[in-house]
Amino acid sequence: MQKNEEPMDIAEVLARRKPQLIAKRAMDILLSACALAVLWPLLLLIALAVVIDDPGPVFYRQVRIGRDGKPFRIFKFRSMVTDADKKGLAITVGRDNRITRVGAILRKTKLDELAQLFNVLCGQMSFVGTRPEAVCEALYAVSAAGAACAAGHYGLCVDCLSQ
């Protein structure tokens, strides 16, 4: 924003961007539907490999915070043993023994992320935009921003809240 410009009302900004947002959503639907149509054999093979390697659910689901703070369940192909969150730390470091053989390959190649095409198709995520954070990470970011604001570090406050 230049020095002489008036700040715009958020409703006005959204009204101006509405055609762009509609086009972005249309592209998300088109691309995710086409990707699922083309990749379904690979998705099926990944699902079978996950279940054969370690019986249990095919998908790992986690609550994430989406647009406007709305929670949704993100899908990933499961790369760890069932109930891994109850068997160790919330994060994985090094050679975590909870990662399955197939899971190690999925993580290395990022194929575990392909299940998120369903989230994109449903409108919970987009191909372009910020990464949806897990609930605990989002709460930490907000609390860190609040602490930064209280301490007078407003740049950090704005950075945390804009993510």
N, C-alpha and C positions, 0 to 999 in steps of 0.2 A: 504494500500500500504506500502510495506517495504521500508527501507531507500535506498537500492541499486537498486530498480526497477525504470525503466523509465516510465514516464506517457504515457498512451495509448491514441491513437487518438480515438475520439468518433465514427468515421466510423468503425474502427476496433472493438471496443466494440460492436457496433450494429450488425456487421457482425457475430461475435462470438455468440451473443445471438439470432440470427434470428430463429434457430430451436426452442428455448425455447418460443419465442414470438408467433410463429405459433402454437405450442402446447397449449399455454395459450389461444389463440383466439379460437382454436378448442374446448377446454373444455368449454369456455364461451358459445359458440353456442350450444354445446350439452346439457349442464346443463340448460341453460335458456329455450331452446326449450322443453326439457323434463319437466321442472317445469311448463311451461305454459300449456303443454298438460295435466298434472295431475291436476293442480290448476285452470283450466278454470271455473269449476263450482263455486268455492269459489270467484274467481275474478268477476264473473257475479253477485253473491249475494252481494258482497261488492258494486259493481256499482249500483245495484238497491237500496240498503240501503242508499247510499249517495244521490241519486236523490229523494227518498221518504222523507228523513229527511229534506233536503233543496234543492228545485228545482234549477237547474243550471247545469253547466258542471260536469261531473264525475271526471275529472282529474284536478289537479292543475299543471300547467306547469311553469317552471322557467328557465331562461337562466343560465347555468352553464359554467364554463371554463373547457374544457377537455384537452386531450393530445395535446401537442404543442400549447397550448393557444387557441385552436379552440373552439368557443362557440357552445353549443347544448342545446336543451330543455329537461330538466329532467321531468319525469312523476311521480306523486304521486297521490293517491286517495285523493280527496279534503276532508279536515277535518275541514274547516272553512266555514263561510257563503260566498256567492258570493261577490266578490269585497272587501274582508276583508282588503286587503292592503290599500284601500282608506278610511277605517273606523277606523283606529287605527295605532298603532306602527307597525314597520316592524318585530318586534320580539314578541313572546308571553311569558307572565310571569304569573305564578299563574293560577287562574281560569279566563282566558280570555273569555269574553262573546261572542266572535266571533267564538269560537270552537263549532261545532254542537254536538248533543248527540252522533250520530254515529261517528263523528270525534274524540271524546274523547276516545271511545273504540278503534278505529283504531290506534290512537297515542299510547295508553297504550300498545297495543299488537304489535305495529310496523307493522300492516297489511297495513298501508297506503304506505309502502315502496315496496310492491309487484309489483306495477305498473312499477317499475324500471327494471323488467325483460325484458320489451320491449326495454329499453335503452341498456341493456346488449346484447340482441339478435341483435340489429342494430349496435353494435360495438362502441357505444358512451361511454359505461362504461364497467367495468370489475368486476368480483366477487372479484378479488384480486388486490389491488392497493390503491392509495391515493383517498380520497374522493373529488369529483369534487366540487369546491367552487363556490358560487354565484359570479356574476360579481363584486358587491360592496366589498365582502370579499377579492376577489383576488386582486382588485385594492388597498385595504387597506394594504394587506400583502406586495405588491410590494412597496408601498409608505413607509410603516414602515421599510422595508428592506433598502430602499434608505436613509431614515433618520438615521437609525442605522449605515449604512456604513459611512455616512458623519460625524457622531459623533465618529467614530472609534470603534464601537461595531461590529466587523466583524463576530463573531460567530452568532449573531442574524441575520445578513445579509444572511449568508449561510443557516441558518435554515429557514428563510422566503422564500427564493428563491427555496429551495429544496422541499417545500411542494406542 
